[in-house]
Amino acid sequence: MRALCAALCAALLLTCPCRAEGPPSVSAASAILVDAESGRVLYEKDAHTRRGIASTTKLMTALVAAELVTDLSAQVEVLREDTLTEGSSMYLKAGETVTVEALFYGLLLHSGNDAALALARYCAGDVETFVARMNEKAKALGMADTRFANPNGLDDDEHWSTAADMTLLAAACMDNELVAKVVSCKTAAVDGRTFVNHNKLLTLYPDCVGMKTGYTSASGRTLVSAARREGQLLLCVTLNAPDDWRDHAALFDYGFETYPRQLLAKGNQSVGLVRTAGSLVPAVPVRTEGEVWYPLTAEERVKAEVRLPEGLEAPAAADLPVGRLTFTLDGAVIGETALVCAAGVHGDRAPKAGPLERLWSLLPWAG
């Protein structure tokens, strides 16, 4: 077994074929680039400083609303207070009715501050209760340096986040089917309204799959975006970034080219045998339960460790977990998968059926 483990470890010392280059220079005061699947930070610049986030706030508004609504076709009556907000708008009028679905598109594509208020009120009864839910969700996501004072992102001394925290929100949004669908649309026609996405990165960067823009005079330009290439999803956040389109395109190129997603272990891959006791079968084959992926540079080396028992007592069912395959980089665990029995093993110590028992089993009424 030790020889098997050594051979497997040698085979899994991985090398990335791409050429590593230095990170780009960005205009943002705060920036971060994260591999969504692993959570690995590929680039950061002052990513933990609290700053204004402007209309990228609406990602949390959309996420909380998406978890509360049950009917996108439900009609929402627009109140006068929904229309009195300043800034960007989907041009709601007091007294009209609009569907919940239209409010989502108005919120995320037109960045409607009026849509944010109407949606918050519809979902929670009033805006204050909805904002409380936003803060509860932030805490649940681990956004320890985030506080929301409103659902639209207008400047407030009690409204802030960090670039690092916003990647946690971005990941949750990409995991939500409704939010991920809406933020990926360049244009949409809903209930007789036409919406055009303010996020130009969807056009400027072919791999971009959405997210949200923001701007106020106090916060500057803010942008949360996501891009997918060859199965790898990257999340990027910039706060107070005068040249945010270029920042994100450069960071995505850097991430995809320098830290490509690597397959460390295939699912259902044989890793050897474990001796069995109490069975006519001397050993049971063992396989990996799932895949393991991780973004790596050309210079990085991954070590693999197989943990299996010296023996296994029969009977043992197929897919029974018996060990683990763990990957480390510079001593830190970066991924693992269970090792399971690839087949079942029956014990040989069960009492054998006598002649009467065998005859009974052949009768038509026997179980």
C-alpha positions in Angstrom: 0.0 0.0 0.0 2.9 2.4 0.8 4.3 1.8 -2.7 0.9 2.5 -4.3 0.6 5.8 -2.3 4.1 6.9 -3.3 3.4 6.1 -7.0 0.1 8.0 -6.9 1.7 11.0 -5.2 4.4 11.1 -7.9 1.8 11.0 -10.6 -0.1 13.8 -9.1 2.7 16.3 -8.8 1.0 18.7 -11.3 2.4 21.3 -13.6 0.4 23.9 -15.4 1.4 24.3 -19.1 0.8 28.0 -19.2 3.3 30.8 -18.7 3.0 32.9 -15.5 3.0 36.6 -15.9 2.9 39.4 -13.4 -0.5 40.9 -12.3 -1.8 44.0 -14.2 -1.8 47.5 -12.8 -5.4 48.6 -12.0 -7.0 52.0 -11.4 -9.2 50.8 -8.5 -8.6 51.9 -5.0 -9.7 48.4 -4.0 -9.8 45.3 -6.2 -9.9 41.5 -5.9 -10.1 38.5 -8.2 -11.3 35.2 -6.9 -11.7 31.7 -8.4 -15.3 30.9 -7.5 -15.1 27.1 -7.2 -12.1 27.0 -4.9 -12.4 30.5 -3.3 -8.7 31.1 -4.1 -7.8 34.8 -4.2 -5.8 35.3 -7.4 -5.2 39.0 -7.0 -6.0 41.6 -4.4 -5.4 45.3 -3.7 -6.6 46.9 -0.5 -9.4 44.4 -0.7 -10.4 44.6 3.0 -10.9 48.4 3.3 -14.5 49.5 3.9 -15.8 51.7 1.0 -19.0 52.8 -0.6 -20.4 50.3 -3.0 -23.1 52.4 -4.7 -25.6 50.3 -6.9 -23.7 47.0 -6.6 -25.8 47.0 -3.4 -28.6 45.9 -5.7 -27.0 42.4 -5.9 -28.0 41.9 -2.3 -31.4 43.4 -2.9 -32.0 40.9 -5.7 -30.6 38.0 -3.8 -32.8 38.6 -0.7 -35.8 39.2 -2.9 -35.2 36.1 -5.0 -35.3 34.0 -1.8 -38.6 35.6 -0.7 -40.7 35.8 -3.8 -42.8 32.8 -4.9 -44.5 34.2 -8.0 -42.7 36.3 -10.6 -45.9 37.2 -12.3 -47.4 38.7 -9.2 -48.6 42.3 -9.6 -47.0 45.1 -7.5 -48.8 48.4 -7.1 -46.3 51.3 -7.3 -46.6 53.8 -4.4 -45.7 57.4 -4.5 -42.8 56.9 -2.1 -41.3 54.4 -4.5 -41.0 57.1 -7.2 -39.5 59.9 -5.0 -36.0 58.4 -4.9 -33.1 60.1 -6.7 -30.7 58.6 -9.2 -31.1 55.9 -11.8 -34.6 54.7 -12.4 -36.8 52.3 -14.3 -39.4 55.2 -14.4 -42.2 53.8 -12.4 -45.3 55.8 -11.9 -47.4 56.0 -8.8 -50.6 54.0 -9.1 -49.4 51.7 -11.9 -49.0 48.0 -11.4 -45.9 46.1 -12.5 -44.9 42.4 -12.2 -42.2 41.2 -9.8 -40.3 39.9 -12.8 -40.2 43.4 -14.3 -38.9 44.8 -11.1 -36.0 42.4 -11.1 -35.0 43.4 -14.6 -35.5 47.1 -13.7 -33.4 46.6 -10.6 -30.4 44.8 -12.2 -30.3 46.1 -15.8 -31.6 49.7 -15.4 -30.3 49.9 -11.8 -33.6 51.4 -10.9 -33.6 52.9 -7.4 -37.4 53.0 -7.7 -37.5 49.3 -8.5 -35.3 48.6 -5.4 -37.8 50.4 -3.1 -40.9 48.7 -4.7 -39.4 45.3 -4.6 -38.2 45.7 -1.0 -41.6 46.9 0.2 -43.4 44.1 -1.7 -41.1 41.4 -0.3 -40.9 42.5 3.4 -43.9 44.8 3.9 -41.7 47.9 4.4 -38.2 49.0 3.3 -36.7 49.0 6.9 -37.6 45.3 7.4 -36.2 44.4 4.1 -32.9 46.2 4.8 -32.7 44.2 8.1 -33.0 41.0 6.0 -30.2 42.3 3.8 -27.9 42.6 6.8 -28.9 39.2 8.1 -28.0 37.7 4.8 -24.7 39.5 4.7 -23.9 38.0 8.1 -24.9 34.5 6.9 -22.6 34.8 3.9 -19.7 35.8 6.2 -19.6 39.4 5.0 -18.2 40.7 8.3 -17.2 44.1 7.0 -20.5 45.0 5.3 -23.5 47.1 6.4 -26.6 48.1 4.4 -28.7 51.1 5.1 -30.9 51.0 2.0 -31.7 48.6 -0.9 -30.5 50.9 -3.7 -27.0 51.9 -2.7 -27.4 55.7 -2.3 -24.7 57.2 -0.2 -25.1 56.8 3.6 -22.6 56.9 6.4 -23.9 53.5 7.6 -23.7 51.8 4.2 -20.5 50.2 3.1 -18.7 47.0 2.2 -15.3 45.7 1.0 -14.1 44.3 -2.2 -13.4 40.9 -0.5 -16.9 40.8 1.1 -18.5 41.6 -2.3 -17.0 38.5 -3.8 -18.9 36.4 -1.2 -22.1 38.1 -2.4 -21.1 37.6 -6.0 -20.7 33.9 -5.5 -24.1 33.6 -3.8 -25.7 35.5 -6.7 -24.1 33.2 -9.3 -25.5 30.2 -7.3 -29.0 31.7 -7.4 -30.8 30.7 -10.7 -32.9 33.8 -11.0 -30.3 36.4 -10.2 -27.7 34.7 -12.3 -30.1 34.7 -15.3 -31.1 38.3 -15.0 -27.5 39.7 -14.6 -26.4 37.8 -17.7 -28.9 39.6 -20.0 -27.7 42.4 -22.3 -31.2 43.3 -23.1 -34.7 42.0 -22.1 -38.3 42.7 -22.9 -40.6 42.1 -20.0 -44.3 43.1 -19.7 -44.0 45.6 -22.5 -40.9 47.2 -21.1 -37.5 47.0 -22.7 -34.4 46.9 -20.5 -30.8 47.5 -21.5 -28.1 46.4 -19.2 -25.7 49.1 -17.9 -23.0 46.6 -17.7 -20.9 47.1 -20.8 -18.5 44.4 -19.8 -21.0 41.9 -21.2 -20.2 43.3 -24.6 -16.6 44.3 -24.1 -15.4 41.0 -22.6 -16.7 37.9 -24.4 -16.4 35.6 -21.3 -18.3 37.9 -19.0 -21.5 36.3 -17.7 -22.9 39.3 -15.8 -23.1 41.1 -12.5 -23.6 44.8 -11.6 -22.3 48.3 -12.0 -22.6 51.2 -9.6 -21.7 54.9 -9.3 -22.2 57.8 -6.8 -20.0 60.9 -6.5 -18.9 59.7 -3.0 -18.2 56.0 -3.9 -16.9 56.5 -7.4 -17.3 53.8 -10.0 -18.0 50.3 -8.6 -18.2 47.1 -10.5 -18.9 43.4 -9.6 -18.5 41.0 -12.5 -18.1 37.3 -13.3 -16.5 35.6 -16.3 -16.4 31.9 -17.3 -13.9 30.2 -19.5 -13.5 26.5 -20.1 -15.5 25.7 -17.0 -13.7 28.1 -14.7 -15.7 30.9 -13.1 -13.8 34.0 -11.9 -15.3 36.8 -9.8 -13.9 40.3 -9.8 -14.7 43.4 -7.7 -13.4 46.9 -8.0 -14.3 49.8 -5.8 -13.6 53.5 -6.7 -12.2 52.5 -10.1 -12.0 55.3 -12.7 -11.2 52.7 -15.5 -13.2 49.7 -14.3 -13.9 48.1 -17.6 -10.2 47.9 -18.4 -9.4 46.8 -14.9 -11.8 43.8 -15.0 -10.8 42.7 -18.5 -7.1 42.8 -17.5 -7.7 41.0 -14.3 -9.8 38.3 -16.0 -7.1 37.7 -18.6 -4.5 37.5 -15.9 -6.6 35.0 -13.9 -7.5 32.7 -16.8 -3.9 32.7 -18.2 -2.0 32.5 -15.0 -4.2 30.4 -12.8 -6.1 28.0 -15.1 -8.3 25.4 -13.5 -6.5 22.1 -13.2 -8.1 18.6 -12.7 -6.3 17.1 -9.7 -8.5 14.0 -9.4 -11.1 12.4 -11.7 -14.3 11.0 -10.3 -14.6 7.2 -10.3 -10.8 6.8 -10.7 -9.3 3.6 -9.3 -6.6 4.1 -6.7 -5.8 0.5 -5.8 -7.0 -2.2 -3.4 -7.7 -2.7 0.3 -7.3 -6.2 1.8 -10.4 -7.8 3.2 -11.0 -10.1 6.1 -13.9 -12.4 6.6 -14.5 -12.8 2.8 -13.6 -15.2 0.1 -12.6 -12.1 -1.9 -9.1 -11.2 -0.8 -9.3 -7.4 -1.6 -11.7 -4.7 -2.6 -11.0 -2.1 -5.3 -11.1 1.5 -4.2 -12.1 4.5 -6.3 -12.4 8.3 -5.9 -15.9 9.6 -5.1 -15.7 12.9 -6.9 -13.6 15.3 -9.0 -11.2 17.8 -7.5 -10.2 21.0 -9.3 -7.9 23.8 -8.4 -6.4 26.9 -10.1 -2.6 26.7 -10.4 0.3 28.6 -11.8 3.0 27.0 -13.9 5.5 26.9 -11.0 3.2 25.5 -8.3 3.5 21.8 -7.3 0.7 19.9 -5.7 1.2 17.0 -3.4 -1.3 14.2 -3.0 -1.8 12.0 0.1 -3.8 8.7 0.1 -5.3 7.6 3.4 -6.6 4.0 3.4 -6.9 1.4 6.1 -4.5 -1.6 6.1 -7.6 -3.9 5.9 -11.4 -4.0 5.8 -13.7 -6.4 7.6 -16.4 -7.9 5.3 -19.2 -7.5 4.5 -18.7 -4.1 3.0 -21.2 -2.3 0.7 -20.3 -0.7 -2.6 -19.7 3.1 -2.3 -18.8 2.6 1.4 -16.3 5.5 2.4 -13.0 3.9 3.5 -10.5 6.7 3.1 -9.6 10.1 1.6 -7.4 11.6 -1.1 -6.1 14.9 0.0 -4.2 17.6 -2.0 -1.9 20.2 -0.5 -0.1 23.2 -1.8 2.8 24.6 0.3 1.4 22.6 3.2 -2.2 23.9 3.0 -5.1 21.6 2.0 -6.6 22.8 -1.3 -8.9 19.9 -2.1 -10.0 16.4 -1.2 -12.4 13.6 -2.1 -13.6 10.5 -0.3 -12.2 7.1 -1.4 -15.0 4.5 -1.5 -15.4 0.8 -2.3 -15.8 0.3 -6.0 -17.7 -2.9 -5.4 -19.4 -4.7 -2.6 -17.8 -7.6 -0.7 -19.9 -10.3 0.9 -18.8 -12.1 4.1 -18.2 -15.8 4.1 -19.3 -16.4 7.7 -23.0 -16.4 7.4 -24.7 -19.8 8.3 -25.5 -21.8 5.2 -29.1 -22.7 4.5 -30.1 -26.3 5.2 -32.2 -28.6 2.9 -35.5 -27.5 4.4 -34.7 -23.8 4.1 -33.7 -24.2 0.5 -36.9 -26.2 -0.3 -39.1 -23.5 1.4 -37.5 -20.7 -0.7 -38.5 -22.5 -3.9 -42.3 -22.6 -3.0 -44.5 -20.1 -4.8 -45.7 -18.3 -1.7 -42.2 -18.0 -0.1 -40.9 -14.4 0.1 
